[in-house]
Amino acid sequence: MRVLVTGGNGFLGRYIVEQLIERGDQVRNLSRRTAPELADLGVENHIGDLQNPATTDAACRDMEAVFHVAGVAGIWGPWKYYYGINTLGTRNLLRSGQLAGVKRFVYTSSPSVTFDGTDQINVDESAPYPSRWLCHYPHSKALAEQEVLAGNGRHDMFTCSLRPHLIWGPRDGHLVPRLVDRARRGRLRRVGDGSNLVDMIYVENAATAHLQACDALRLGSAVSGKAYFLSQGEPVGCWQWIDELLAQVDLGPVTRSISKRTAWRLGHSLEWAYRLLNLSGEPPMTRFLASQLATSHHFNISAARRDFGFVPEITTKEGMRRLSQWWDLG
């Protein structure tokens, strides 16, 4: 196929690009900066902003499928920033894809679109969007996801949304480095009693799921117009897993802790202070972060298994071995 990947030079996006190239697809990347490492693979690079309709029009021209992976993540920042890139950018890409005759559109969403700050135990895709939002990222992603799913079938373009949880693995520039940085600076605290279970997914498994879902998108397929949770299929102890990650870089386990209630109150106070004083950076604690670190959130992935054959072939143990090898090489 002729395939557009937005954010193809990002963490997940690059693995998707590599798997597409490996199987013989022609790939175009749309990102905000140059990507020479993709050009070396034979990828056509387009530079531009998703918020510019002319950019998305040009990127979608002559494409058969779109993997919309690009977006802005985080726990802090102005609503206009998240809404502009995550929601309006997705809207532009959908419109451009429809006008260009794109047949398949796979959106990379997040399980946080259903997170309301409480435990999520083996929840499936029937979980509703929350009535309140603890930060702008999941809110903007949820609005985008709803537009993607509502657009299924328009102009003969079929859509689906994937919700991979806590993507990790070699070349990660976000999750693991942030944990390591906080630990090294003595700013990492266990939130809650440490018993919460969470789902996560190894990056190559997440990339494979995107290709499988795209291949299954067609008129009348079970995948069209639906959202899917993705994970390793086996939740882990959140803080035990964090300790294991820290051990990869010779850091000791997290020993200091704070209760969820205290972390929530601290986060609430810091959010007000940062807004009132217009402080730069992000608060060291927010209500969303406190809830994420203290609650259980793991998901039923039977729908992905059934509808497009998703199997997390790379085990967590093997993924950790590959991550350790990458750290050693780095």
N, C-alpha and C positions, 0 to 999 in steps of 0.2 A: 504494500500500500504506500501511498504518499501521505505522510503523517506529519502533523504539526505538534510539537511539544512546547508548551510555554514553561519557562523556567527550566529548560533542559540542562542548564549549567549549574543547577542547584543540587542538593543532596539526593533526593529521590529522583528528580528529573533526569539526572545523568545516568542513573542505573536503568531507567526506562529507555532512554536513548540508546544505550549500549545493547540492551536486549533486542530492541527493534532493528538496529544495524546488524546484529549477529544473525538474525533470521532473514535478512535481505530487504527490509523496508527502506524506502527513501525518506529521510528525516529532515525536517526544517525546525530550527529552534527560534523561539522568540524570547528575548530577555532584555534587561535594561543595560547590560554591559557586554563587552565582547567576550567571546568564548573560544579562544584558540584551541583549547583541548578538544572541543567538539569538531572544529574545522579539520583537525588532524584525522578524525574518524570519517570524514566525508559529509559532515552535516552542513546544511545551508543555514547560515546565521542571519537572523533579522534582529536589529536593535531598535527598541522602541518601548513605549509606555502603553500598557493595557487601557489606560484612561483616554487614549486618543483613538477614536474610531477609524481614522485613516490607517493607523498602525495595524489594528486588528483586521481590517479589510485586506491589506496587503499580505499579512501573514497567512490568512485563510485561503487565499486565492489558489485554486488548483489542488487543494488538499482533499483527501478522502476521509480522514479521521483527525480528531483533535484530542490530545491529552492536555487538559488544563490543570497543570501542576503549580504554576506560579501563584504567589500570594504573599501577603505579609502576615507573619505570626508575632505573637508577643502578648504580654500581660498589661501593657501600659502604653498610652499615647492617645492623641486626639481621635474622636470619632470620624472626622472627615478623612483622616489618613487611611484608616481601616476600611471604611465604607467605599472610599474612592477606588482603592485597588482591588479589594476582595469582592465587593458587590457590583459596583459600576463597571469595573474591568471585566468581570464575568459576563455581565449583561452585554457589553460591547462585543465580546468574543462570540457569544451565542448568536447575536444578530448577524455578525460578519460570517459566521459559519453557515447559517441558514441561507444567506444571500449567495454564498459561494458554492452551495450545493454539497457541503460536507455531509456525509451520511452517518458518522458515528462521533459522539462527543462524550468523553469520560472526564468527569470532574473529580479532583482530589479534594475531599472535604475533611472533616475531623469529627471524632466521636464527641468532642466538646460541644457540638451543636445541640446535644440533648442533655447537657450537664447543668444541674440546678444547685450544685453545692452539696448534695447528699449522696449516700452510697448508691452505686449502680451495680447490682449483682446479677450477672448472666443475662443482661437485658438484650432484647433483640430490636429489630428495626421498627417495631410498633411503638417504641418509646417516643413520647411527644417532644416537641420543642418546648423549652421551659417558658414560664410566664415572666421570669425576671432574668437579667443577664448580669454576671459578675465582672465581665470585661468586654471590650469591643470586638476582640478577635472572634470568639464563637458566635456572637450576634451577627457580625458581618458575613461570616461563613455560612450561617444558617439561612440568611436572606438570599445569598447567592445559590445555595443548594436548592432552595425552593424554586427559584427561577429556572435552574437547570432541569429539574424534574418536571416542572410545568411545561417546559418547552419540548418535551418528548413528542415526537411525531410531527412537529411543525416543519413544513417544507421538506418532509421525508427525512428529517434528521432525528436519529434515535439517541437518547441520552441516558446516562446513569451516573450515580455519585458513589464514591468509595470513601470510607472513613477509617483509614489506618490509624492505629493508636500507638503513640510513643515509638516512632521510627528510629532505629539505631543501627550501627554497623560501621565499617570502615568508611572514611572520608566524611564522617559526621562533623559538621561545623557548628552545631547548635546544642543539642541535648547533652551529650557527654562532655564537651568542652565547658559548658556552663556549670555543670555539676562539679567538675574537677577544679575550675577556677574558684568557685565558692568554697570548696573544701580547703584548698590551699591558702585562702585568705581567712580561714577560720569562721566563715559566715554560713556554713551549712548546719542546720539544726533539723533533727527529726521532729516532725509535726505529728502530734497524736501519740497513740500508744505503740505505734510501729507494727501493728498486726494487719494493716490494710493490704489487700491483694489488688494487683493491677495487671492489665493486659499490656503487651507491647508487641512489636513486630520487627523482625529483621528486615533490613532495607531491600535485599534482593527478593524476598518473598513478597513484599509490598509491590515491587515493580512487576513481578510476574503476574500478580493478581490484576494489575491494570491491563496488561496485554490480554489476559484471559477474558476479562469483562468486555473489552473492546471487540474481541473476536466473536463474542456471543451476541453483540448488539445487532439486532435486525428486526424487521417487522414481525410482530407476534411472539418475539422471544420473551422469556420470563424476566430478563434483565432490564428491558426497556422501561424507563421511567421510574426506576427503583434506586434506593440507597442501600448500601451494604457496609456493615462493620467488618473490619479486617484485623486479625491478630495472629499470634503464634498458636492460639487455640488452647493455651495452658497458662492461666494467670500465675504470677509470681508474687512473693512478698516484696512489696515496694522497697522497703528499706534494706532488706537482705540483698536485693538486686543492686541497689545503689552501692552498698558496701562492696559487692563483687566488682562493680565497675571501677570503683576507686582503687581496689587492689590491683587492677590492671596497670595502674601508673604508680604503684608502690605507695599509695596513701592508705592510712589506717581507716577503720570503720567510723561511722558517725556515732559519737558518744553523747553529745549534748542534745537535749530535747526541750520541746515546748508544747503545751497542750493546744488542741485545736481551737478551743475557746479563746485562749490568750493570743494565739496567732491571728485569729479572725479579728479580734479587737485591735491588735496592733496594726494589721493590714488596713482596717477601716480608718484608723487615725492617720496613718501614713498617707493614704490616698487623699484625705482632706488636706493634709499639710502640703503635699506636693501640688495640689491644685491651687490652694490659697496663696502659696508663696511662689508659684510658678517655677518650681525647682526643676533642674535638668536631670536627665537620666530617668531611671524607673525606681520606684520604691523597693527596698529590699524584701518587703512582704506586702501582699495584697490579699483581699478576701478570696479572690479566685485561686491564687497560689496556695493559700492556707488550706482551702478545701480540696484542691487537687492532691496535695501531699498527705492529707490526713484520711481521706475517704478511700473506700474500695471502688474501683470501676473496671469491671471486666464484662465481656460481651459474648453473646452467642453468635458464632459465625456459620451456623448450619445453612443459612440462606446462601451465602457465598459458595459453600461447598456444593450445595445442590444445584444452583442455577448456572454457575460457570466453572465448576470443577476445581475451585480453589483448594489447594493443599499446601500448608507451610512446609515445603520439602526440606529447607535448611533448618535444622533443629536449633533450639536456643543454645545448647551446649556447643554445637559446631559454630554457630554465629559468634559466641564469645571467644572461641579459639581463633577465628578469623580476625576479630577485633583486636585481640591480644597481639597477633602477628603484625597487624597494621601499626599498632602502637610501637612495637619493637622496631619496625622499619623506619618509623617517623623519628 
